[in-house]
Amino acid sequence: MNQAVKVQEAKGPLVWLDMDQKALDDAYDQLVYAPNRDQVHKRNMFNSDRVRARLGAPKRHTYGAKPIEALDLFATSKPNAPINVFIHGGAWRTRSVKDYAFLAEMVVRAGGHWVGLDFDGVEGTKGDLLPMADQVRRGVAWVYKNARSFGGDPDRIHVSGQSSGAHLAGCVVTSDWKDYGVPNDIVKGALLCSGMYDLKPVRLSKRSEYVAFTDEAEEKLSSQRSLDRLNCPVIVAYGTFETPEFQRQNREFAAAVKAAGKPVTLLVADGYNHFEIAEAIGNPLSLLGSAVLEQMKLA
């Protein structure tokens, strides 16, 4: 059943745009549109094991006091190299960054460092997204402050994220960094893939059953509302087999960035669903991977 038919099935009172409650819930439930989630995740874990076998185990560093506040560093041999900090997705639920090591090899082979952040899921924050945003910001700040210790260039930090990780990456690039002791232009470029940039419709969906949305969280963590603080080029990407809401969120965010006079590139990956598109981030020949390397000046 195609996406247009799914949207037309709405029969109850409209809750958001042209969607009733079921249509909106389905639009924020990836399994409705991409039932191969578990298959793709197993493939990612398999390929992550293979990357560790080729590159060696990453160095593990802590950026905070909690056990989960740590990161994996896959370092390149080139000195003073740019850095890509990856923020994983997973519907804001707990995931391990070790399952995303398959994305590291492209950056490392091209001459960059790859850093993957671990952070709490909503299970560890009583559903509150604000501590998660603080964790990833602290992780990025740690990378800036410690870059030279592992041969990184603190003035060439890039951020990438997919799904809820792209939501958090959107929060990172629209941060007020004064409380973190780093410059406001700490991030020099970002890839935001298949993310959410305004939490209002998400809050209206069934995700509110496990995420403790508040007015404060909705306002502070809707990056589309804070574009005045965006000061780096962004690549926004989504797949044509994603849900209608995820397609809309990314289109409208890119349009809002452009309207704000900030540099933005919108990439639409034909034939990819929400889970498959993450694989493209680590492929130097793909639409997304080549764009990341070009943005980092590693192409």
N, C-alpha and C positions, 0 to 999 in steps of 0.2 A: 504493500500500500504506500503510495507516495506521500510526500509531505503536504502537498496542497489538499489532498483528501482528508488527511488528519485534521488540518485546521478547519475544514468545512464541516467536520462532524460536531462542532460545538453546538449544543442545544439548550443549555441552561442559561441563567442570567450571566451577562458578560462581566468578567472580573478584571480583565486587563486587555486593552485593545479590542480585538475581535474574538477573544477567547473566553469560554466559560471556565469553571474551576477545573474540570477534568482536562481540558485542552492545555491550560496553563501548567497544571501538574505534570502532564506528559511532556511539555516543552522544557521542563527542568528535570526530567528523568531520562538520563542518557540511554538506559536499556530499552526504552520504547523505540528509539530510533537506531540504536547500535547494539543489538543483542550479542555481538561477539566480543564484549568487553573482556571477559575472563580469558578468552583465547589470545587476544592481543597482549594482555598483561603477562601471560605465561611466556609469550614470545619475547617480550621485553626483558623478563627475568633471565631467560635463556641467553639472549644476546648480551646482557649485562655481565653474566658469568664469563662469556667469551672475551669481552673487552678487558675484564680484570686479568684473564689469562694472558692476554697480549701485552697490556700496559703495566701489569703488576698491580698489587693492592694499593688503593689510594691512601694518602696520609690523612689521619683523622685528627681534627683540631676542635677544641671547644670554644664557643663564642659566648657562653652563658653558664650559669650555675646549675641548671637542671640537666639531668643526664641526656635528655633528648636534644639539648641546645648544642649541637655539634655539626660538623660539616665534613664532607669528603673532598679531598683535593687531589685531582689528577694533574700533575705538573708537566709542563713541556720542558725540553732541554734548552730552549732558547732564553737568553737573559732579557730581563726588563720587558717581559711579554704582557700582552693584554689578557684580561681575565673575563670569563663568562660565568656569572653566578646563576645557577638554575634553581627555580622554585617549583616543586612538583605539585601536581593536582591530586584529585581523588575526592571531590565533593566536600573538601575541608575536613575529611576524616583522616585518621592516622595512617600514614604510609611511611615506608622507609626509602630514603634516597638511594640506597644500594640497588634498588630495582630500576633505577634510571641511569645507571652507569653506561648503558648503551649509547647515550648521547655524548659521552665525553670524548670518544676517540676522534671524531671529526675535528674538534677544536684543538686537541693536543697535537695531532698530526700536522695541523696547519700552522702551529707555532703559538698557541695560546694555552693558558691555564683554564681548567674547568673545575668549578666549585659547585657541589650540590649540597643544599641545606637540608638538615633535618629540623623539624619543629613540631609542636603539638598539633594534634587534630582536635576537633571539637569535643572528643571524648575526654580530653585532658584539661579543657577550659570551661566545663559546664555549658558548652554551646556558644561561648563568647568568642567572636572573631577578633576583637580588639587585641587580646594578648598574642594571637597568631601574627597579626600584622606587626606588632612590636618585635616579635622574635625575628622575623625575616629582615626587618630594618636593622636590628642589632647584628644579624649575621652579615649583612652587606657592609655595615660600618666596621665590623671586625676585619673583613677582607681589605678594606681601604687602609686601616691602621697597620695591618701586618703584611701587606702585599710585598714589600721589599724583602722580607725575611724568607720568602720562597721564590724570589726572582720575578715577582709580578710588578707591573707598573700601576701604581694607585691612581694615576690619571687616565687610565684606559680600562675602566670597569664597565662591563655591559651586563645586563640582566635579561634573563629569559624565563618564561613561565607558560604553563599550559593548563587550561581549564581553571579550577579554583586557584591553581598556582599563578595563572595569568591575572586573576583578580588580585591576588596579593602582590604580584609584580606591578600591577597598575597602582596599587597603594604605595609601593616603593618609589616609583618615579614621580609621584605627586606628594612626596613627603616634605614636611618641614623638618629639616635636619638639625636645627639648632640644639635640640636636646640630646643629640647623639655625638656631638663633638666632631662633626665632619662637614665639609663644604656642601652647599646646596646643589652644586653641580657634580656631586660624587659619581653619578651614573652618566655615562657618555652615550648610551644607546640601549634600546630594549626591543625584545620580541615579545609581544603579547598575543598568544595563540589561543583562540577559542575560550576567551575569558568572559567575565561579567564585570561591568563597569558602572552599573547603577543597580543598587540592591532592592529598589522598590518592588519590581515584579517578582524577584526571587523571594522576597519576604511574604508576598501574597500566595506563593506556591506551597506545596507540601513540604518543601525544605524547612519551613518554619517549625516542623514537628521535631527536628533535632538541632536546629540552629536557633540560638536565643537572640533573634533580631530585636534591636531596640532602635529608637529614634536616633540616638547618638551613634550607634554602629552604622546605621544606614547612611547617615550624613557624612561621617568621617571616612567611611570605607567605600564610598561611591566615587571612584577616581574621576569619573566624567564631570563631577561637580567641582573638582579642584584643579582644573586645567591651567589656572594661573600659576600653579607651582610646577608645572611640567617644563623642564628645560633641557630635554634631550630628544633626539629623533626617535620615533617609535615605528616599528613594523607591527601591523595588526593583521592577523591571519585567521582564517576559518575554512572549513571544508563544506562542500556543497551537500553532503549527506548528514550534516549536523541538524539539530532541532531548529525550528523556525526562530525561536527566541535567541539561541546562541548566534545564529546568523545575523539577526537584527541587532543584537547587542554590539557585535563587532563592527558591523557596517556603520551604525550610528555613532559609536565611539570614534572611529576613524574620521567620520564627517565632522564631529564636534572638534577634534584636534585640528583639523584643517581650517575650520571656521575660526578657531582661536589664533590662527596664524602660526601654528607650530608645525614642524616638519613631520610628515607621516606617510607611510607607504601601506596600502591595503593589498593583501595577497589573498586570493581565493583559490583554494586547491580543489580542483574538479575530481569528484569521485571518492573523496576521503570522508570518513565519518569522524566522530569526536575522538575516538581512541586511536584510530589509525594515523591521524594527522600528527600525533606526537612522534611517531617514527621518522617523519620527514624532517624534523628539527635536527636530527643527527646525520642526515644524508647530504653530503656536499653537492650531490648532483640534483637534489630536489629543489623545488621552488623556495622552500623555507630555509633549508640548510645553506644554499648558496647565498641567500639574502643575509643570513647571520654572518657568514664569513666576510661578505662585502662590507657590512656595517662595521665589523671589527677590523677592517683593512687587512684581512688575512686571505682574501680571495686570490 
